[in-house]
Amino acid sequence: MMNCAFCQKKLTIKFILSIYGISATEIANAVHLSKSMVWKHLNGDSYNENIDIYIVQKVFGLNFEGHNYDRK
């Protein structure tokens, strides 16, 4: 694996998901996306800010008032 910042981010996100037991299916259901879209985000092929927001909320126990996962 290359030692670039992007590769380190991918590894860190996957590590956090495994520690907290968050699955791609759980994220997909909460954010109203397909599992393939979640996997594309986690692998770096696409970007969706709602997935990052969901992970931050789960890990740190935050609640962003007025945040709606349905908006694009």
RAFENQUI-V386495 format. One record per residue. N is the residue number from 1. RES is the residue in one letter. PHI is phi in whole degrees, 0 to 359 (none if undefined). D_CENTER is the distance of its C-alpha to the mean C-alpha in Angstrom with 2 decimals. Layout:
n=N res=RES phi=PHI d_center=D_CENTER
n=N res=RES phi=PHI d_center=D_CENTER
This chain:
n=1 res=M phi=none d_center=20.91
n=2 res=M phi=291 d_center=21.51
n=3 res=N phi=259 d_center=21.29
n=4 res=C phi=259 d_center=19.58
n=5 res=A phi=298 d_center=17.05
n=6 res=F phi=297 d_center=14.51
n=7 res=C phi=295 d_center=15.11
n=8 res=Q phi=294 d_center=14.84
n=9 res=K phi=295 d_center=11.39
n=10 res=K phi=301 d_center=10.22
n=11 res=L phi=295 d_center=12.32
n=12 res=T phi=295 d_center=11.22
n=13 res=I phi=297 d_center=7.49
n=14 res=K phi=296 d_center=9.05
n=15 res=F phi=295 d_center=11.69
n=16 res=I phi=298 d_center=9.87
n=17 res=L phi=298 d_center=8.31
n=18 res=S phi=288 d_center=11.93
n=19 res=I phi=294 d_center=13.63
n=20 res=Y phi=271 d_center=12.21
n=21 res=G phi=67 d_center=12.46
n=22 res=I phi=267 d_center=9.17
n=23 res=S phi=258 d_center=9.47
n=24 res=A phi=296 d_center=8.09
n=25 res=T phi=294 d_center=10.98
n=26 res=E phi=299 d_center=10.19
n=27 res=I phi=296 d_center=6.94
n=28 res=A phi=300 d_center=9.22
n=29 res=N phi=292 d_center=12.05
n=30 res=A phi=288 d_center=10.80
n=31 res=V phi=264 d_center=9.52
n=32 res=H phi=63 d_center=12.49
n=33 res=L phi=233 d_center=11.31
n=34 res=S phi=281 d_center=12.56
n=35 res=K phi=299 d_center=11.19
n=36 res=S phi=295 d_center=12.31
n=37 res=M phi=294 d_center=10.36
n=38 res=V phi=296 d_center=6.99
n=39 res=W phi=296 d_center=8.81
n=40 res=K phi=298 d_center=10.13
n=41 res=H phi=294 d_center=7.08
n=42 res=L phi=294 d_center=6.38
n=43 res=N phi=272 d_center=10.17
n=44 res=G phi=90 d_center=10.65
n=45 res=D phi=282 d_center=12.79
n=46 res=S phi=214 d_center=11.37
n=47 res=Y phi=224 d_center=9.41
n=48 res=N phi=218 d_center=8.21
n=49 res=E phi=294 d_center=8.12
n=50 res=N phi=297 d_center=7.54
n=51 res=I phi=292 d_center=3.85
n=52 res=D phi=297 d_center=4.32
n=53 res=I phi=297 d_center=7.23
n=54 res=Y phi=298 d_center=6.39
n=55 res=I phi=297 d_center=5.08
n=56 res=V phi=298 d_center=8.17
n=57 res=Q phi=298 d_center=10.21
n=58 res=K phi=291 d_center=9.99
n=59 res=V phi=286 d_center=10.73
n=60 res=F phi=261 d_center=13.32
n=61 res=G phi=69 d_center=14.60
n=62 res=L phi=272 d_center=14.66
n=63 res=N phi=226 d_center=15.47
n=64 res=F phi=273 d_center=15.57
n=65 res=E phi=301 d_center=18.81
n=66 res=G phi=78 d_center=19.13
n=67 res=H phi=283 d_center=15.51
n=68 res=N phi=239 d_center=15.46
n=69 res=Y phi=292 d_center=12.53
n=70 res=D phi=282 d_center=15.29
n=71 res=R phi=284 d_center=16.12
n=72 res=K phi=258 d_center=15.36
